[in-house]
């Protein structure tokens, strides 16, 4: 069994930054206590973030990509918060992590050499095809990825791990015309989180400011998508109401695919 550590860096409003660590299977959480001030989470990593940790853990375990966002969901804006280093909180940090179709490195098992920058869509394409499945096969083919370098023989390199119940996440920006889309194929959508507003200043829309998400966000997305195999939701006031007039907002949601 591999033990994971949770390393948490938390910057406190109007105070010096603080940090803490918690070890999986010990029952002792990271405790953030800002007393009269408020927690502002800057970074979190559940996995083995660094071999330089207070528990002496070594090994290779890329932290769960959702670590920071999960701790923000749990603790942002509170005066005190505790977070356990546990798979039940973060999931087992395993899924499709990286893919490259092209010539990712001259050090490969096929002996291919040359200059061929991998297709930019490589990782997302493999995620679309394989994320959350029990078994998946992907051909190293231009018909799958497009041709990043015509006339040069290429290979597909994928880095992945196996996870019990992967959590998917998506974002849609207000006024962009692009919806947040959930696609579980033959399985059913289970919505576990949704926020329409400015959930965090770290987002793919590049939005910053102060806008507490609409209180009905989760319930609204559940009413539209829960139990369906596919669902699209626009980031718009007509669906969620306007939690902060005059400020551009975004919709962020997380979901699982269930049998």
C-alpha positions in Angstrom: 0.0 0.0 0.0 1.3 3.4 -0.9 0.8 6.1 1.7 0.0 9.6 0.5 0.7 12.9 2.3 -1.4 16.0 2.1 0.8 19.1 1.9 -1.2 22.3 2.3 0.0 25.9 1.9 -2.5 28.3 3.2 -2.1 32.1 3.0 -4.1 33.9 5.7 -5.8 37.3 5.1 -3.6 40.1 6.3 -1.1 37.7 7.8 2.0 35.7 6.9 1.5 32.5 4.9 1.1 29.3 6.9 1.5 25.7 5.9 0.7 22.2 7.3 1.0 18.5 6.5 -1.2 15.5 7.3 -0.4 11.8 6.7 -2.9 9.3 5.3 -4.2 6.6 7.6 -3.2 8.5 10.8 -6.6 10.2 11.5 -4.8 13.5 12.1 -6.0 16.3 9.7 -4.3 19.5 8.5 -5.8 22.2 10.8 -6.2 25.8 9.6 -7.0 28.2 12.3 -7.1 31.9 11.5 -8.9 32.9 14.7 -10.4 36.4 13.8 -9.2 36.3 10.2 -10.2 34.1 7.3 -8.6 31.2 5.5 -7.4 31.8 1.9 -6.1 28.6 0.3 -3.3 29.1 -2.1 -2.1 25.6 -2.8 -2.7 22.0 -1.8 -1.3 18.6 -3.0 -2.6 15.2 -2.0 -0.1 12.6 -3.0 3.7 12.7 -2.6 4.3 16.3 -3.5 8.0 16.2 -2.5 10.4 13.7 -0.9 11.3 16.6 1.5 8.4 16.1 3.8 8.1 15.7 7.6 6.9 12.0 7.3 9.9 10.8 5.4 7.8 9.5 2.5 9.5 8.6 -0.7 8.2 7.4 -4.0 6.4 8.5 -7.1 2.8 9.6 -6.7 1.7 12.7 -8.7 -0.7 14.7 -6.5 -4.4 14.6 -7.3 -5.1 17.4 -9.8 -8.1 18.5 -7.9 -6.2 18.9 -4.6 -6.2 22.7 -4.4 -9.8 23.1 -5.6 -11.0 20.6 -3.2 -9.5 22.3 -0.2 -10.8 25.7 -1.5 -14.3 24.1 -1.6 -14.0 22.9 2.0 -12.2 25.8 3.6 -12.1 29.1 1.7 -13.4 32.0 3.8 -13.8 30.1 7.0 -12.1 31.0 10.3 -11.1 27.4 11.1 -11.1 24.3 8.9 -9.8 20.7 9.2 -9.0 18.5 6.2 -8.1 14.8 6.4 -5.4 13.2 4.1 -7.8 10.6 2.7 -8.9 9.1 -0.6 -12.5 9.7 0.6 -11.8 13.4 0.4 -9.6 13.7 -2.7 -10.1 10.3 -4.5 -7.1 8.1 -5.2 -5.0 10.4 -7.3 -5.0 8.2 -10.4 -6.3 8.8 -13.9 -5.0 9.8 -17.3 -2.3 12.3 -16.5 -0.4 12.9 -19.7 -0.4 11.8 -23.4 1.8 12.8 -26.3 1.3 11.7 -29.9 4.4 12.7 -32.0 8.0 12.3 -30.9 7.8 13.1 -27.2 11.4 12.1 -26.6 14.3 10.5 -28.5 14.5 8.0 -25.6 11.6 5.7 -26.6 11.1 2.0 -27.0 10.6 2.2 -30.8 14.0 3.8 -31.5 12.3 6.8 -33.3 14.3 10.0 -33.6 13.6 13.4 -35.1 11.8 16.6 -34.5 8.0 16.2 -34.1 6.2 18.3 -31.5 3.3 16.2 -30.1 -0.2 17.0 -31.1 -1.5 19.7 -28.5 -4.8 17.8 -28.1 -3.1 14.5 -27.1 -3.9 14.5 -23.4 -7.4 15.7 -23.8 -8.1 13.2 -26.6 -7.0 10.3 -24.4 -9.0 11.6 -21.5 -12.1 11.8 -23.7 -11.6 8.3 -24.8 -10.5 6.6 -21.6 -11.1 8.5 -18.4 -13.2 6.5 -16.0 -13.2 3.3 -18.0 -12.0 0.0 -16.7 -10.2 -0.8 -19.9 -9.3 1.3 -22.9 -7.2 1.0 -26.1 -6.0 3.9 -28.1 -4.3 3.6 -31.5 -1.3 5.7 -32.4 -2.9 7.1 -35.5 -3.4 10.3 -37.3 -7.1 9.5 -37.6 -7.3 9.8 -33.8 -5.0 12.7 -33.1 -4.5 14.5 -36.4 -1.1 14.6 -37.9 1.3 16.9 -36.0 4.2 16.3 -38.4 3.5 15.0 -41.9 5.8 12.4 -43.3 7.4 11.5 -39.9 6.6 8.2 -38.1 5.3 8.9 -34.7 4.4 7.2 -31.4 1.9 7.6 -28.6 3.1 7.9 -25.1 0.5 7.8 -22.2 1.0 8.2 -18.5 -2.0 6.9 -16.4 -3.0 5.4 -13.1 -6.1 3.4 -12.0 -8.8 5.0 -9.9 -11.9 3.7 -8.1 -14.3 6.5 -8.8 -12.8 9.4 -10.9 -14.3 12.9 -10.5 -14.7 15.0 -13.6 -14.8 18.8 -13.6 -15.8 21.5 -16.0 -16.1 25.2 -16.4 -18.3 27.5 -18.6 -17.8 31.2 -18.8 -20.7 33.7 -18.9 -21.3 35.4 -22.2 -19.0 32.9 -24.0 -21.9 30.9 -25.7 -20.1 27.7 -24.6 -21.9 25.4 -22.2 -20.5 23.2 -19.5 -21.0 19.7 -20.9 -21.1 16.4 -19.0 -20.9 13.2 -20.9 -21.0 9.8 -19.1 -21.6 7.7 -22.2 -23.7 4.7 -21.2 -23.5 5.6 -17.5 -25.4 8.2 -15.4 -24.3 11.6 -14.2 -24.0 12.2 -10.4 -23.5 15.9 -9.8 -21.5 16.5 -6.6 -20.7 20.2 -6.8 -21.7 23.3 -8.7 -21.0 27.0 -8.3 -22.2 29.9 -10.5 -20.5 33.1 -9.6 -16.8 33.6 -8.9 -16.0 30.4 -7.0 -12.3 31.1 -7.1 -9.9 33.6 -8.7 -8.1 30.6 -10.2 -10.2 29.6 -13.2 -9.9 29.0 -16.9 -12.1 32.0 -17.7 -9.4 34.4 -16.3 -12.0 36.1 -14.1 -11.2 37.8 -10.8 -13.2 39.6 -8.2 -15.6 39.1 -5.4 -18.9 37.3 -6.2 -20.3 34.7 -3.9 -21.8 31.9 -6.0 -25.5 31.5 -6.3 -26.8 29.4 -3.3 -29.0 27.4 -5.7 -26.2 26.4 -8.0 -25.8 22.7 -7.0 -29.6 22.1 -6.8 -30.1 23.7 -10.2 -27.5 21.7 -12.0 -28.8 18.5 -10.3 -32.3 19.3 -11.5 -31.0 19.7 -15.0 -28.5 16.8 -15.2 -28.7 14.3 -12.4 -29.2 10.7 -13.7 -28.8 11.7 -17.4 -26.0 10.3 -19.6 -25.3 13.6 -21.2 -26.1 17.2 -20.2 -25.1 20.7 -21.1 -25.6 23.8 -18.9 -25.1 27.4 -19.9 -23.4 29.9 -17.5 -26.3 32.4 -17.5 -28.4 34.5 -15.1 -31.5 33.1 -16.7 -30.8 29.7 -15.2 -29.2 30.6 -11.8 -30.3 34.1 -11.2 -27.7 36.9 -10.8 -25.7 36.5 -7.6 -23.7 39.7 -8.3 -25.1 42.2 -10.8 -22.6 43.8 -13.2 -19.8 41.2 -12.7 -19.0 38.5 -15.3 -19.3 35.1 -13.8 -18.6 31.5 -14.6 -20.1 28.1 -13.8 -17.9 25.4 -12.3 -19.2 21.8 -11.6 -17.9 18.4 -10.6 -19.5 15.1 -11.2 -19.0 11.3 -11.3 -20.3 8.7 -13.8 -22.2 5.9 -12.1 -23.4 2.6 -13.4 
